[in-house]
Amino acid sequence: MTTVSTDAFDLQRIQKIRKWAIGLCLLAVVVLAMFTSTWWGEGPISEAVESVGLGAIVLSIVGRAWCSLYIGGRKKAEVVSTGPYSLSRNPLYVFSYAGAFGVGAQTGSMTIAALFVLIAVVVFHFTIAQEEAWLSAEFGESYKAYMARTPRCGPDFSKWRDEENLNIKPRFFLTTIRDGLVFLLAIPVFEGVDMAQAVGWLPVLLRLP
């Protein structure tokens, strides 16, 4: 079996590149949102979209924290295939898609929400491919068998399996919670954009559904 050393393939470096890439892309969409509004303006439809988005953000925070209980500190050491990782090979990213939708939905626009999700899907697609290549080389047949029975994103609830006990590392859990709470910053940011547009500080150049 051909192995790839941790030095040759640094998962932390890949994660940093992924965070920078998605951060820059999302920043571009935020700038777009500063000069756009919705077809329906401020009203019940926008509020409904924002409420659904808030629910998606909460789901993302809770889901990502749940995943961290299983994967925290174990990704380089073993193939994690229980709990959320029995339903999907990448549940952290699946919950992140929900968070991306929730952030975009705070604009009240489904178009902006969809753009946030699209950016996350594209960036994570390349990250997932690189991680899978490393994990396949590092863990060989064990990981390939896991790939064969578990969908990349899923989820496939028929595959559920769990452990009686977990060795939890609080540092990873708290870091994941902290990272997820950043999604909530979308609420004051886009409320500020709405206020700036209302008083004429930011021009509305385009209206989107």
VOBA-1610 file (N, C-alpha, C; in pm, whole numbers, padded with zeros to 5 digits, always signed):
BEGIN
Met+00084-00120+00000Met+00000+00000+00000Met+00087+00124+00000Thr+00056+00218-00090Thr+00131+00343-00096Thr+00076+00439+00007Thr+00162+00494+00089Thr+00118+00587+00192Thr+00169+00725+00162Val+00095+00823+00211Val+00134+00962+00196Val+00157+01018+00335Ser+00275+01066+00362Ser+00307+01114+00495Ser+00231+01240+00526Thr+00213+01264+00656Thr+00146+01385+00700Thr+00223+01507+00655Asp+00356+01497+00650Asp+00437+01610+00606Asp+00409+01645+00461Ala+00389+01539+00377Ala+00367+01562+00235Ala+00228+01616+00208Phe+00134+01581+00294Phe-00003+01627+00275Phe-00054+01677+00409Asp-00052+01805+00430Asp-00089+01866+00557Asp-00236+01901+00555Leu-00317+01825+00629Leu-00460+01852+00632Leu-00491+01989+00689Gln-00413+02032+00788Gln-00438+02165+00845Gln-00413+02274+00742Arg-00312+02255+00658Arg-00285+02354+00553Arg-00400+02358+00453Ile-00452+02241+00417Ile-00565+02236+00326Ile-00685+02308+00387Gln-00707+02287+00516Gln-00819+02352+00583Gln-00803+02504+00584Lys-00680+02551+00603Lys-00655+02695+00601Lys-00682+02755+00463Ile-00635+02685+00359Ile-00660+02731+00222Ile-00809+02734+00196Arg-00879+02629+00240Arg-01024+02623+00222Arg-01094+02740+00291Lys-01052+02772+00413Lys-01115+02882+00486Lys-01091+03016+00417Trp-00968+03036+00366Trp-00939+03160+00296Trp-01019+03170+00167Ala-01027+03060+00093Ala-01099+03061-00035Ala-01247+03090-00015Ile-01307+03021+00081Ile-01450+03042+00102Ile-01476+03180+00163Gly-01382+03227+00246Gly-01397+03359+00305Gly-01396+03469+00200Leu-01304+03460+00105Leu-01295+03561-00001Leu-01417+03557-00093Cys-01462+03437-00125Cys-01580+03425-00212Cys-01705+03479-00142Leu-01719+03446-00015Leu-01835+03495+00059Leu-01830+03646+00077Leu-01710+03700+00094Leu-01696+03845+00104Leu-01746+03912-00023Ala-01716+03852-00138Ala-01762+03908-00265Ala-01914+03909-00272Val-01977+03801-00221Val-02124+03796-00222Val-02182+03897-00123Val-02115+03917-00009Val-02160+04019+00087Val-02158+04157+00023Val-02052+04187-00052Val-02044+04315-00123Val-02160+04327-00222Leu-02191+04218-00292Leu-02305+04218-00383Leu-02433+04249-00306Ala-02449+04186-00190Ala-02570+04205-00110Ala-02585+04350-00063Met-02474+04421-00048Met-02480+04560-00002Met-02549+04650-00102Phe-02552+04610-00228Phe-02609+04696-00332Phe-02730+04633-00400Thr-02786+04530-00335Thr-02906+04467-00389Thr-03014+04462-00282Ser-03135+04443-00326Ser-03248+04422-00237Ser-03335+04313-00297Thr-03446+04281-00231Thr-03534+04174-00280Thr-03649+04232-00362Trp-03707+04147-00444Trp-03825+04187-00521Trp-03937+04233-00428Trp-03949+04164-00313Trp-04064+04186-00226Trp-04038+04288-00115Gly-03914+04342-00110Gly-03881+04444-00011Gly-03894+04391+00132Glu-03898+04483+00227Glu-03913+04443+00367Glu-04059+04406+00392Gly-04082+04287+00445Gly-04220+04242+00467Gly-04223+04098+00509Pro-04340+04037+00507Pro-04354+03900+00558Pro-04271+03796+00482Ile-04254+03814+00351Ile-04177+03715+00275Ile-04030+03720+00316Ser-03974+03841+00323Ser-03835+03855+00368Ser-03815+03801+00508Glu-03910+03831+00596Glu-03900+03783+00734Glu-03907+03631+00740Ala-03991+03572+00654Ala-04001+03426+00650Ala-03869+03364+00604Val-03809+03422+00499Val-03681+03372+00449Val-03574+03383+00558Glu-03571+03495+00626Glu-03472+03516+00732Glu-03494+03418+00848Ser-03620+03391+00881Ser-03650+03297+00991Ser-03606+03155+00956Val-03634+03114+00832Val-03588+02982+00787Val-03435+02977+00791Gly-03372+03087+00750Gly-03226+03094+00753Gly-03171+03083+00894Leu-03238+03147+00989Leu-03193+03138+01128Leu-03202+02995+01178Gly-03310+02926+01141Gly-03323+02785+01177Gly-03210+02702+01118Ala-03171+02733+00993Ala-03062+02662+00928Ala-02929+02687+00999Ile-02909+02810+01046Ile-02786+02842+01119Ile-02780+02764+01250Val-02891+02760+01323Val-02895+02684+01449Val-02868+02536+01422Leu-02933+02482+01318Leu-02908+02342+01280Leu-02761+02319+01249Ser-02700+02414+01179Ser-02559+02401+01143Ser-02470+02400+01267Ile-02495+02492+01359Ile-02412+02500+01480Ile-02423+02371+01562Val-02547+02326+01583Val-02569+02204+01663Val-02512+02082+01590Gly-02537+02073+01459Gly-02489+01958+01383Gly-02337+01949+01378Arg-02272+02064+01356Arg-02127+02064+01351Arg-02067+02026+01487Ala-02131+02074+01594Ala-02084+02037+01729Ala-02099+01887+01752Trp-02211+01832+01707Trp-02234+01687+01718Trp-02125+01610+01645Cys-02092+01653+01525Cys-01987+01586+01448Cys-01852+01593+01519Ser-01824+01706+01581Ser-01693+01723+01646Ser-01674+01627+01763Leu-01785+01583+01824Leu-01774+01486+01933Leu-01714+01355+01884Tyr-01736+01323+01758Tyr-01689+01198+01700Tyr-01553+01213+01631Ile-01533+01325+01561Ile-01415+01337+01476Ile-01301+01413+01543Gly-01329+01488+01648Gly-01230+01577+01708Gly-01100+01507+01743Gly-00991+01543+01673Gly-00860+01488+01702Gly-00836+01348+01649Arg-00932+01289+01578Arg-00920+01150+01534Arg-00901+01136+01383Lys-00918+01245+01308Lys-00922+01234+01162Lys-00794+01176+01103Lys-00678+01212+01160Lys-00551+01162+01108Lys-00513+01026+01167Ala-00586+00984+01271Ala-00544+00865+01344Ala-00622+00740+01305Glu-00747+00756+01261Glu-00830+00640+01233Glu-00945+00678+01140Val-01013+00576+01087Val-01131+00599+01005Val-01251+00608+01099Val-01310+00726+01110Val-01426+00746+01196Val-01551+00713+01114Ser-01629+00615+01160Ser-01741+00567+01079Ser-01867+00544+01162Thr-01877+00609+01277Thr-01995+00594+01361Thr-02062+00730+01382Gly-02182+00725+01442Gly-02256+00849+01464Gly-02288+00915+01331Pro-02271+01047+01321Pro-02301+01116+01194Pro-02215+01067+01079Tyr-02098+01011+01110Tyr-02008+00962+01006Tyr-02049+00824+00953Ser-02153+00766+01013Ser-02209+00643+00955Ser-02316+00677+00850Leu-02367+00799+00854Leu-02469+00845+00761Leu-02409+00914+00639Ser-02295+00977+00660Ser-02229+01057+00556Ser-02080+01061+00585Arg-01999+01061+00479Arg-01855+01070+00501Arg-01813+01212+00538Asn-01898+01308+00510Asn-01862+01448+00534Asn-01976+01527+00601Pro-02024+01480+00714Pro-02138+01550+00776Pro-02105+01692+00821Leu-01979+01718+00859Leu-01941+01854+00895Leu-01966+01951+00780Tyr-01932+01908+00660Tyr-01953+01994+00544Tyr-02101+02006+00511Val-02177+01897+00529Val-02321+01903+00503Val-02387+02005+00594Phe-02351+02004+00722Phe-02406+02103+00815Phe-02356+02243+00783Ser-02235+02252+00728Ser-02184+02383+00686Ser-02264+02439+00569Tyr-02313+02351+00480Tyr-02400+02397+00371Tyr-02526+02462+00429Ala-02580+02401+00533Ala-02698+02459+00598Ala-02664+02596+00657Gly-02545+02607+00717Gly-02503+02736+00771Gly-02485+02840+00663Ala-02430+02800+00549Ala-02411+02894+00438Ala-02546+02945+00387Phe-02642+02853+00376Phe-02776+02895+00335Phe-02833+02994+00436Gly-02819+02962+00564Gly-02873+03048+00668Gly-02814+03187+00667Val-02684+03195+00643Val-02617+03326+00636Val-02673+03407+00520Gly-02678+03346+00401Gly-02730+03417+00285Gly-02876+03456+00301Ala-02954+03373+00368Ala-03097+03399+00385Ala-03123+03520+00474Gln-03024+03563+00551Gln-03044+03681+00636Gln-03059+03809+00553Thr-03032+03801+00424Thr-03057+03915+00334Thr-03204+03920+00294Gly-03279+03812+00319Gly-03417+03802+00274Gly-03429+03756+00130Ser-03316+03729+00065Ser-03314+03690-00075Ser-03276+03543-00090Met-03359+03467-00159Met-03326+03327-00185Met-03211+03317-00284Thr-03196+03417-00372Thr-03085+03416-00468Thr-02951+03427-00396Ile-02942+03521-00302Ile-02817+03536-00225Ile-02791+03411-00142Ala-02897+03354-00082Ala-02882+03231-00004Ala-02828+03119-00091Ala-02881+03107-00214Ala-02836+03002-00305Ala-02691+03025-00346Leu-02651+03152-00365Leu-02512+03181-00400Leu-02416+03139-00287Phe-02456+03164-00163Phe-02374+03123-00050Phe-02355+02971-00050Val-02464+02897-00073Val-02455+02752-00074Val-02369+02705-00191Leu-02386+02765-00307Leu-02309+02726-00425Leu-02159+02744-00401Ile-02122+02856-00341Ile-01980+02879-00311Ile-01927+02772-00216Ala-02005+02741-00112Ala-01963+02639-00016Ala-01947+02503-00084Val-02042+02467-00169Val-02038+02337-00237Val-01915+02327-00327Val-01887+02434-00404Val-01773+02432-00496Val-01641+02421-00420Val-01624+02507-00318Val-01498+02506-00242Val-01480+02373-00168Phe-01586+02324-00103Phe-01574+02201-00027Phe-01556+02080-00119His-01606+02088-00242His-01588+01976-00336His-01439+01945-00354Phe-01359+02049-00376Phe-01216+02028-00397Phe-01147+01987-00267Thr-01193+02044-00154Thr-01135+02005-00025Thr-01163+01859+00004Ile-01286+01816-00018Ile-01324+01677+00007Ile-01243+01582-00081Ala-01226+01618-00208Ala-01149+01532-00299Ala-01006+01514-00251Gln-00944+01622-00204Gln-00806+01613-00155Gln-00799+01531-00027Glu-00895+01551+00062Glu-00896+01475+00186Glu-00916+01327+00160Glu-01005+01294+00066Glu-01031+01153+00035Glu-00908+01086-00025Ala-00834+01159-00107Ala-00712+01102-00165Ala-00612+01070-00055Trp-00599+01161+00041Trp-00504+01138+00150Trp-00550+01022+00239Leu-00679+01023+00274Leu-00731+00919+00362Leu-00724+00781+00295Ser-00748+00775+00165Ser-00738+00648+00094Ser-00596+00595+00096Ala-00499+00685+00077Ala-00359+00643+00078Ala-00314+00606+00219Glu-00363+00679+00318Glu-00319+00657+00456Glu-00380+00532+00518Phe-00509+00505+00491Phe-00579+00396+00558Phe-00616+00281+00466Gly-00586+00296+00337Gly-00600+00185+00243Gly-00738+00125+00236Glu-00745-00008+00247Glu-00870-00081+00227Glu-00976-00044+00330Ser-00932-00009+00450Ser-01028+00028+00555Ser-01111+00149+00512Tyr-01042+00250+00458Tyr-01115+00370+00415Tyr-01193+00344+00287Lys-01136+00263+00197Lys-01207+00233+00072Lys-01337+00157+00100Ala-01335+00068+00199Ala-01457-00002+00237Ala-01560+00095+00296Tyr-01510+00190+00373Tyr-01597+00294+00430Tyr-01659+00378+00318Met-01580+00413+00216Met-01630+00489+00102Met-01738+00411+00028Ala-01720+00281+00017Ala-01813+00197-00059Ala-01950+00188+00008Arg-01953+00194+00142Arg-02081+00174+00210Arg-02146+00305+00257Thr-02072+00416+00251Thr-02123+00542+00306Thr-02122+00651+00200Pro-02233+00719+00179Pro-02236+00824+00076Pro-02144+00940+00111Arg-02094+01008+00007Arg-02004+01122+00029Arg-02071+01230+00113Cys-02193+01263+00079Cys-02267+01365+00155Cys-02392+01306+00218Gly-02476+01241+00138Gly-02591+01172+00194Gly-02696+01268+00248Pro-02755+01239+00361Pro-02728+01123+00447Pro-02811+01000+00409Asp-02759+00883+00445Asp-02832+00758+00428Asp-02860+00703+00568Phe-02984+00726+00617Phe-03017+00692+00755Phe-03020+00541+00779Ser-03028+00463+00673Ser-03028+00317+00690Ser-02892+00266+00734Lys-02788+00349+00722Lys-02652+00308+00756Lys-02615+00339+00901Trp-02710+00391+00979Trp-02677+00439+01113Trp-02613+00331+01200Arg-02505+00367+01264Arg-02442+00284+01366Arg-02371+00377+01463Asp-02360+00334+01589Asp-02304+00424+01691Asp-02213+00346+01785Glu-02154+00420+01879Glu-02067+00361+01980Glu-02131+00378+02117Glu-02097+00288+02208Glu-02148+00302+02344Glu-02078+00414+02419Asn-01950+00433+02389Asn-01872+00536+02459Asn-01789+00615+02359Leu-01770+00743+02390Leu-01688+00830+02308Leu-01579+00893+02393Asn-01460+00902+02336Asn-01350+00973+02400Asn-01354+01117+02348Ile-01416+01206+02426Ile-01441+01343+02380Ile-01326+01434+02419Lys-01285+01518+02324Lys-01182+01617+02348Lys-01247+01756+02347Pro-01267+01815+02466Pro-01341+01941+02475Pro-01286+02052+02387Arg-01154+02056+02367Arg-01096+02165+02288Arg-01153+02168+02147Phe-01166+02051+02084Phe-01219+02046+01949Phe-01367+02081+01947Phe-01439+02035+02049Phe-01582+02065+02057Phe-01605+02216+02072Leu-01531+02279+02162Leu-01548+02422+02185Leu-01503+02505+02064Thr-01397+02459+01996Thr-01353+02530+01876Thr-01459+02525+01767Thr-01524+02409+01752Thr-01630+02395+01652Thr-01749+02483+01686Ile-01786+02489+01814Ile-01895+02577+01857Ile-01860+02722+01826Arg-01737+02762+01858Arg-01693+02900+01833Arg-01699+02933+01684Asp-01650+02842+01602Asp-01653+02866+01457Asp-01797+02876+01406Gly-01886+02793+01460Gly-02025+02796+01416Gly-02097+02924+01456Leu-02063+02978+01573Leu-02128+03100+01619Leu-02100+03219+01528Val-01992+03210+01450Val-01960+03317+01355Val-02074+03336+01255Phe-02148+03227+01225Phe-02261+03239+01133Phe-02362+03342+01181Leu-02377+03354+01314Leu-02477+03445+01369Leu-02442+03592+01343Leu-02317+03620+01309Leu-02279+03757+01277Leu-02352+03808+01154Ala-02404+03716+01072Ala-02478+03758+00953Ala-02600+03841+00989Ile-02658+03815+01105Ile-02781+03885+01143Ile-02755+04035+01160Pro-02661+04079+01248Pro-02637+04224+01258Pro-02576+04284+01133Val-02494+04207+01060Val-02432+04261+00938Val-02538+04299+00836Phe-02630+04207+00807Phe-02729+04235+00704Phe-02840+04327+00754Glu-02864+04329+00885Glu-02955+04430+00938Glu-02896+04569+00919Gly-02763+04578+00938Gly-02694+04705+00916Gly-02701+04747+00770Val-02689+04650+00678Val-02701+04680+00535Val-02841+04734+00504Asp-02945+04670+00561Asp-03082+04715+00538Asp-03101+04859+00586Met-03046+04888+00704Met-03059+05022+00759Met-02986+05124+00671Ala-02867+05087+00625Ala-02789+05177+00540Ala-02860+05204+00408Gln-02926+05102+00354Gln-03003+05122+00231Gln-03126+05208+00256Ala-03189+05189+00372Ala-03312+05263+00403Ala-03286+05413+00415Val-03168+05450+00469Val-03139+05593+00486Val-03063+05651+00366Gly-03036+05566+00266Gly-02972+05615+00145Gly-02821+05614+00144Trp-02760+05554+00245Trp-02614+05546+00249Trp-02562+05447+00145Leu-02640+05343+00117Leu-02604+05243+00016Leu-02712+05241-00091Pro-02676+05260-00217Pro-02776+05257-00323Pro-02817+05114-00356Val-02943+05096-00389Val-02992+04965-00436Val-02983+04964-00587Leu-02891+04886-00641Leu-02866+04881-00786Leu-02939+04766-00854Leu-02982+04667-00775Leu-03043+04548-00834Leu-03139+04485-00734Arg-03249+04433-00784Arg-03344+04361-00698Arg-03349+04215-00740Leu-03339+04128-00641Leu-03330+03985-00666Leu-03442+03911-00594Pro-03482+03795-00646Pro-03581+03713-00574Pro-03521+03652-00448
//
